[in-house]
Amino acid sequence: MSFAGRVRTRLDLGARRLRAAALPIVQCALAAGLAWWVAHDLVGHPQPFFAPVAAVLSLGASLGQRVRRAAELVVGVSVGVAVGDALVSAIGTGVWQIGLVVALAMAVAVFTDSGTLIVAQAASNAVLVATLLPPGQSGGIDRWVDALIGGAVGILIVVVLPSHPLGPVVRQSRKALDELSAVLFGVAGALRDRDEQAAVAALERARASQPLVDELRAAVQSGREVISLAPLRRPHRAELARFAELAARTDYAFRNTRVLARRALTALQDEEPTGERLADAVDHLGRAVRTLTAQVGSGDRADARPQILDLVRDAPVLGEPTALAMSEQVMVAQLRSLAIDLLQATGLTRAEARDALHAEL
């Protein structure tokens, strides 16, 4: 690719990232300004620097748990200021005093709650009290109020200007399912070509997939938070519940796929037989996942259901495990479990998915 082409690609990627982050940026900007105005003009604090900081931190530019973040900010500031005020007034400031203040503030914060933000805020505010402010004049109550104002403003912005609860969920669902289909295609290719290195690559890719599942679950949790705080987003509750089920099924599907990939590698390493029809079945399942991915957020997920059932109907290998070698039997069992996971992802209950699968065997 030419230099100009690379520049255009980078600009396009940057523009897409900016569009995706536009609403969080606006939320943080409004929250910071409003928090300063409330603390400075309404409450009367002369330098309420922590109010906009707390507002931005409680919102964050990414997903998740804003109410808890706001609470952690208030608790962390309170612990840091209280410990700093008490100790600095008694022992003064200096090298060992700063170390002692920070250690005790963090110890109290950890004892109170193990949240990372609480501990970090306790430590940073203890340092501020011990180094920048004279003993007895830390303005601890003011900063506690500023933290409370900032956290409350951050939550208010989410209520008044909520993000769409399904947008991040749809994006993360597609990423996770795309990766699942890619792993299945990798396993199918390794079995078909009896390529041990390809099987290793598929297994490593499957093992590295957990962050995608974690991000999907975090997106679902963030969507629930938005819906709970913003009444205008409540109509999306039922669809979000379906995505929560999809996230759970995707997690189980990845676990089964890891077992499938590991057994495929074992079979190749031990030179066990792996019939062509087994590779075809794995490939077919990968295509079913791809169909499901295309339907996420834009159609009826049930459209992927016939393709999954076609796999079972057209793959007699799934119905005759006793005639197979040990590794083949294990892989067939995983394919059956995967089929049930994916049928549930299309909207069936577990009992319905199991009955549909058995009807085809």
C-alpha positions as a printed NumPy array, in Angstrom:
array([[  0.   ,   0.   ,   0.   ],
       [  1.269,   3.494,  -0.85 ],
       [  2.049,   6.118,   1.781],
       [ -1.071,   8.075,   0.817],
       [ -3.156,   4.913,   1.121],
       [ -1.783,   4.202,   4.586],
       [ -2.543,   7.769,   5.637],
       [ -6.126,   7.479,   4.376],
       [ -6.543,   4.175,   6.207],
       [ -5.278,   5.689,   9.436],
       [ -7.562,   8.697,   9.035],
       [-10.558,   6.442,   8.362],
       [ -9.811,   4.354,  11.452],
       [ -9.419,   7.489,  13.539],
       [-12.698,   8.897,  12.24 ],
       [-14.528,   5.656,  13.08 ],
       [-13.085,   5.618,  16.586],
       [-14.07 ,   9.254,  17.047],
       [-17.637,   8.606,  15.904],
       [-17.919,   5.667,  18.312],
       [-16.6  ,   7.807,  21.208],
       [-18.519,  10.995,  20.331],
       [-21.273,  10.579,  22.919],
       [-18.947,   9.633,  25.826],
       [-16.792,  12.666,  24.972],
       [-19.824,  14.977,  25.031],
       [-21.026,  13.396,  28.278],
       [-17.645,  13.921,  29.974],
       [-17.326,  17.506,  28.709],
       [-20.803,  18.481,  29.915],
       [-20.326,  16.708,  33.243],
       [-17.009,  18.469,  33.923],
       [-18.398,  21.923,  33.19 ],
       [-21.613,  21.37 ,  35.109],
       [-19.786,  19.921,  38.137],
       [-17.481,  22.965,  38.303],
       [-20.457,  25.333,  38.031],
       [-22.394,  23.589,  40.802],
       [-19.418,  23.407,  43.187],
       [-18.068,  26.887,  42.421],
       [-21.136,  29.027,  41.734],
       [-23.878,  27.291,  43.712],
       [-21.993,  25.783,  46.669],
       [-19.319,  28.495,  46.803],
       [-16.071,  26.553,  46.82 ],
       [-13.306,  28.851,  45.515],
       [-11.263,  26.137,  43.737],
       [-13.41 ,  23.007,  43.354],
       [-10.878,  21.255,  41.133],
       [-11.968,  17.816,  42.261],
       [-15.623,  18.206,  41.202],
       [-14.974,  18.053,  37.421],
       [-12.319,  15.381,  37.953],
       [-14.776,  13.261,  39.906],
       [-17.463,  13.792,  37.252],
       [-15.185,  12.605,  34.45 ],
       [-13.874,   9.648,  36.455],
       [-17.364,   8.544,  37.465],
       [-18.497,   8.647,  33.845],
       [-15.355,   7.304,  32.262],
       [-14.853,   7.271,  28.501],
       [-15.531,   3.54 ,  28.414],
       [-18.121,   1.043,  29.59 ],
       [-19.371,   0.166,  32.941],
       [-20.481,   0.571,  36.537],
       [-20.746,   4.348,  36.846],
       [-22.741,   4.266,  40.071],
       [-20.084,   2.136,  41.755],
       [-17.31 ,   4.362,  40.369],
       [-18.995,   7.454,  41.826],
       [-19.387,   5.758,  45.212],
       [-15.762,   4.61 ,  45.153],
       [-14.622,   8.154,  44.441],
       [-16.469,   9.567,  47.443],
       [-15.256,   6.801,  49.77 ],
       [-11.674,   7.006,  48.485],
       [-11.495,  10.776,  48.89 ],
       [-13.022,  10.558,  52.364],
       [-10.533,   7.916,  53.522],
       [ -7.519,   9.72 ,  52.075],
       [ -8.454,  13.095,  53.508],
       [ -9.391,  11.709,  56.933],
       [ -6.19 ,   9.698,  57.357],
       [ -4.044,  12.492,  55.917],
       [ -5.559,  15.159,  58.145],
       [ -5.263,  13.061,  61.302],
       [ -1.657,  12.004,  60.775],
       [ -0.2  ,  15.186,  59.292],
       [ -1.619,  17.211,  62.174],
       [  0.128,  14.848,  64.614],
       [  3.447,  14.003,  62.907],
       [  3.982,  16.767,  60.327],
       [  5.315,  16.239,  56.815],
       [  8.486,  14.657,  55.462],
       [  9.782,  11.611,  53.647],
       [  8.805,   8.963,  56.175],
       [  5.58 ,  10.8  ,  57.09 ],
       [  4.393,  10.742,  53.461],
       [  5.148,   7.035,  53.203],
       [  3.313,   6.313,  56.449],
       [  0.287,   8.41 ,  55.475],
       [ -0.036,   6.708,  52.09 ],
       [  0.419,   3.219,  53.544],
       [ -2.196,   3.746,  56.249],
       [ -4.679,   5.415,  53.876],
       [ -4.371,   2.511,  51.429],
       [ -4.661,  -0.035,  54.247],
       [ -7.873,   1.582,  55.488],
       [ -9.237,   1.728,  51.923],
       [ -8.457,  -1.945,  51.282],
       [-10.07 ,  -2.891,  54.596],
       [-13.151,  -0.843,  53.632],
       [-13.441,  -2.149,  50.074],
       [-11.034,  -3.775,  47.606],
       [-12.14 ,  -1.509,  44.731],
       [ -9.142,  -0.222,  42.787],
       [-10.536,   3.297,  42.509],
       [-11.097,   3.568,  46.275],
       [ -7.521,   2.582,  47.025],
       [ -6.076,   4.879,  44.347],
       [ -8.125,   7.878,  45.505],
       [ -7.284,   7.257,  49.146],
       [ -3.563,   7.197,  48.334],
       [ -3.603,  10.249,  46.035],
       [ -5.631,  12.385,  48.461],
       [ -3.425,  11.353,  51.359],
       [ -0.402,  12.513,  49.33 ],
       [ -2.165,  15.804,  48.555],
       [ -2.884,  16.455,  52.219],
       [  0.641,  15.467,  53.298],
       [  2.536,  17.506,  50.694],
       [  0.558,  20.484,  49.404],
       [ -1.696,  21.649,  52.218],
       [ -0.773,  22.871,  55.717],
       [ -1.855,  20.679,  58.639],
       [ -5.431,  21.393,  59.704],
       [ -6.186,  23.312,  56.472],
       [ -6.718,  20.497,  54.01 ],
       [-10.26 ,  21.486,  53.102],
       [-11.185,  17.841,  53.519],
       [-14.921,  18.417,  53.861],
       [-14.906,  20.652,  50.77 ],
       [-13.141,  18.022,  48.677],
       [-15.495,  15.339,  49.937],
       [-18.433,  17.518,  48.864],
       [-16.739,  18.166,  45.505],
       [-16.376,  14.412,  44.962],
       [-20.026,  13.916,  45.831],
       [-21.072,  16.685,  43.432],
       [-18.916,  15.305,  40.623],
       [-20.227,  11.767,  41.046],
       [-23.834,  12.943,  41.197],
       [-23.412,  15.108,  38.108],
       [-21.865,  12.185,  36.226],
       [-24.874,  10.003,  37.011],
       [-27.253,  12.859,  36.104],
       [-25.625,  13.189,  32.686],
       [-26.182,   9.463,  32.066],
       [-29.871,   9.921,  32.904],
       [-30.373,  13.062,  30.813],
       [-28.077,  12.122,  27.912],
       [-27.95 ,   8.327,  27.935],
       [-25.941,   6.274,  25.501],
       [-27.73 ,   3.597,  23.522],
       [-27.732,   0.44 ,  25.677],
       [-27.56 ,  -1.93 ,  22.692],
       [-24.94 ,  -0.305,  20.456],
       [-21.812,  -1.537,  22.296],
       [-23.498,  -4.904,  22.926],
       [-24.129,  -5.438,  19.214],
       [-20.534,  -4.517,  18.342],
       [-19.042,  -6.802,  20.98 ],
       [-21.39 ,  -9.655,  20.049],
       [-20.242,  -9.495,  16.446],
       [-16.585,  -9.399,  17.453],
       [-16.958, -12.446,  19.703],
       [-18.975, -14.464,  17.173],
       [-16.594, -13.543,  14.347],
       [-13.737, -14.898,  16.417],
       [-15.694, -18.052,  17.256],
       [-16.34 , -18.794,  13.58 ],
       [-12.681, -18.095,  12.764],
       [-11.536, -20.615,  15.382],
       [-13.96 , -23.233,  14.075],
       [-12.741, -22.715,  10.519],
       [ -9.174, -23.072,  11.798],
       [ -9.986, -26.372,  13.506],
       [-11.8  , -27.634,  10.397],
       [ -8.842, -26.785,   8.176],
       [ -6.394, -28.446,  10.553],
       [ -8.457, -31.643,  10.6  ],
       [ -8.966, -31.686,   6.839],
       [ -5.274, -31.118,   6.067],
       [ -4.015, -33.058,   9.099],
       [ -1.919, -29.993,   9.869],
       [ -0.611, -30.078,  13.417],
       [  0.7  , -26.498,  13.327],
       [ -2.684, -25.223,  12.141],
       [ -4.291, -27.07 ,  15.057],
       [ -1.839, -25.403,  17.471],
       [ -2.701, -21.998,  16.008],
       [ -6.448, -22.666,  16.325],
       [ -6.052, -23.785,  19.938],
       [ -3.971, -20.725,  20.852],
       [ -6.549, -18.489,  19.217],
       [ -9.342, -20.203,  21.122],
       [ -7.483, -19.797,  24.418],
       [ -6.927, -16.088,  23.704],
       [-10.635, -15.453,  23.149],
       [-11.735, -14.914,  26.752],
       [-11.206, -11.106,  26.728],
       [-13.775, -10.854,  23.926],
       [-16.317, -12.719,  26.054],
       [-15.476, -10.551,  29.077],
       [-15.948,  -7.385,  27.008],
       [-19.295,  -8.673,  25.759],
       [-20.485,  -9.359,  29.304],
       [-19.246,  -5.902,  30.378],
       [-21.187,  -4.318,  27.514],
       [-24.352,  -6.126,  28.623],
       [-23.824,  -4.956,  32.212],
       [-23.28 ,  -1.384,  31.032],
       [-26.476,  -1.58 ,  28.972],
       [-28.384,  -2.728,  32.05 ],
       [-26.983,   0.219,  33.968],
       [-28.056,   2.68 ,  31.291],
       [-31.564,   1.197,  31.236],
       [-31.836,   1.295,  35.044],
       [-30.783,   4.972,  35.158],
       [-32.438,   6.326,  32.003],
       [-36.216,   5.8  ,  31.715],
       [-36.113,   6.665,  28.005],
       [-34.081,   3.509,  27.374],
       [-36.382,   1.109,  29.255],
       [-38.113,  -0.17 ,  26.061],
       [-34.824,  -1.9  ,  25.166],
       [-34.921,  -4.065,  28.293],
       [-36.307,  -7.189,  26.596],
       [-33.818,  -7.041,  23.727],
       [-30.955,  -6.558,  26.175],
       [-32.11 ,  -9.651,  28.056],
       [-31.832, -11.614,  24.802],
       [-28.319, -10.284,  24.337],
       [-27.461, -11.349,  27.875],
       [-28.505, -14.879,  26.924],
       [-26.458, -14.605,  23.726],
       [-23.421, -13.568,  25.791],
       [-23.826, -16.579,  28.076],
       [-24.215, -18.974,  25.115],
       [-21.2  , -17.434,  23.382],
       [-19.127, -17.99 ,  26.519],
       [-20.169, -21.663,  26.681],
       [-19.577, -22.065,  22.945],
       [-16.011, -20.799,  23.291],
       [-15.375, -23.219,  26.156],
       [-16.604, -26.126,  24.071],
       [-14.559, -24.918,  21.13 ],
       [-11.407, -24.87 ,  23.251],
       [-11.997, -28.502,  24.171],
       [-12.682, -29.292,  20.517],
       [ -9.466, -27.585,  19.387],
       [ -7.393, -29.286,  22.086],
       [ -8.771, -32.708,  21.176],
       [ -8.171, -32.048,  17.471],
       [ -4.525, -31.278,  18.235],
       [ -4.237, -34.403,  20.388],
       [ -5.686, -36.557,  17.616],
       [ -3.211, -35.192,  15.087],
       [ -0.249, -35.53 ,  17.45 ],
       [ -1.202, -39.14 ,  18.251],
       [ -1.919, -39.88 ,  14.576],
       [ -5.499, -40.88 ,  15.355],
       [ -8.027, -40.984,  12.51 ],
       [-10.054, -37.812,  11.827],
       [-12.478, -38.389,   9.015],
       [-13.262, -35.848,   6.329],
       [-16.883, -35.714,   7.468],
       [-15.796, -34.549,  10.925],
       [-13.888, -31.653,   9.38 ],
       [-16.955, -30.888,   7.251],
       [-19.149, -30.816,  10.343],
       [-16.844, -28.328,  12.103],
       [-16.71 , -26.184,   8.963],
       [-20.506, -26.255,   8.678],
       [-20.815, -25.118,  12.272],
       [-18.428, -22.243,  11.582],
       [-20.668, -21.135,   8.718],
       [-23.701, -21.342,  11.005],
       [-21.937, -19.026,  13.472],
       [-21.185, -16.637,  10.616],
       [-24.89 , -16.595,   9.717],
       [-25.753, -15.892,  13.347],
       [-23.223, -13.027,  13.394],
       [-24.85 , -11.43 ,  10.359],
       [-28.227, -11.476,  12.115],
       [-27.038,  -9.861,  15.355],
       [-28.578,  -6.438,  15.659],
       [-30.046,  -6.443,  12.153],
       [-32.486,  -9.31 ,  11.886],
       [-34.028, -12.393,  13.394],
       [-31.426, -14.668,  14.944],
       [-33.742, -17.586,  14.216],
       [-32.507, -17.371,  10.615],
       [-29.377, -19.22 ,  11.726],
       [-31.385, -22.049,  13.271],
       [-32.036, -24.086,  10.075],
       [-28.339, -24.048,   9.226],
       [-27.435, -25.483,  12.621],
       [-30.07 , -28.2  ,  12.26 ],
       [-28.858, -28.879,   8.707],
       [-25.452, -29.594,  10.212],
       [-26.948, -32.284,  12.403],
       [-29.118, -33.693,   9.629],
       [-26.311, -33.765,   7.054],
       [-23.573, -34.995,   9.395],
       [-24.273, -38.621,  10.239],
       [-21.001, -38.637,  12.134],
       [-22.857, -36.874,  14.964],
       [-25.277, -39.764,  15.315],
       [-22.835, -42.657,  15.435],
       [-20.195, -41.853,  18.076],
       [-19.644, -45.484,  19.061],
       [-18.215, -46.247,  15.615],
       [-15.519, -43.595,  16.021],
       [-12.082, -43.428,  17.578],
       [-11.732, -41.918,  21.054],
       [-10.708, -38.419,  19.941],
       [-13.427, -38.396,  17.294],
       [-15.999, -39.283,  19.956],
       [-14.842, -36.382,  22.12 ],
       [-15.018, -33.978,  19.176],
       [-18.496, -35.187,  18.252],
       [-19.641, -34.587,  21.835],
       [-18.275, -31.045,  21.693],
       [-19.97 , -30.409,  18.356],
       [-23.281, -31.522,  19.837],
       [-22.792, -29.196,  22.81 ],
       [-21.856, -26.372,  20.46 ],
       [-24.984, -26.983,  18.401],
       [-27.148, -26.738,  21.539],
       [-25.354, -23.531,  22.622],
       [-25.944, -21.956,  19.22 ],
       [-29.576, -23.051,  19.052],
       [-30.098, -21.359,  22.409],
       [-28.357, -18.275,  21.025],
       [-31.042, -18.155,  18.324],
       [-33.739, -17.876,  20.994],
       [-34.628, -21.462,  21.925],
       [-34.692, -22.652,  25.514],
       [-32.262, -25.404,  26.459],
       [-35.063, -27.993,  26.418],
       [-36.231, -26.818,  22.992],
       [-32.67 , -26.854,  21.65 ],
       [-32.048, -30.354,  22.99 ],
       [-35.312, -31.657,  21.517],
       [-34.596, -30.073,  18.146],
       [-31.141, -31.627,  18.095],
       [-32.334, -35.089,  19.048],
       [-35.095, -34.921,  16.447],
       [-32.447, -34.69 ,  13.738],
       [-30.129, -37.431,  15.034]])
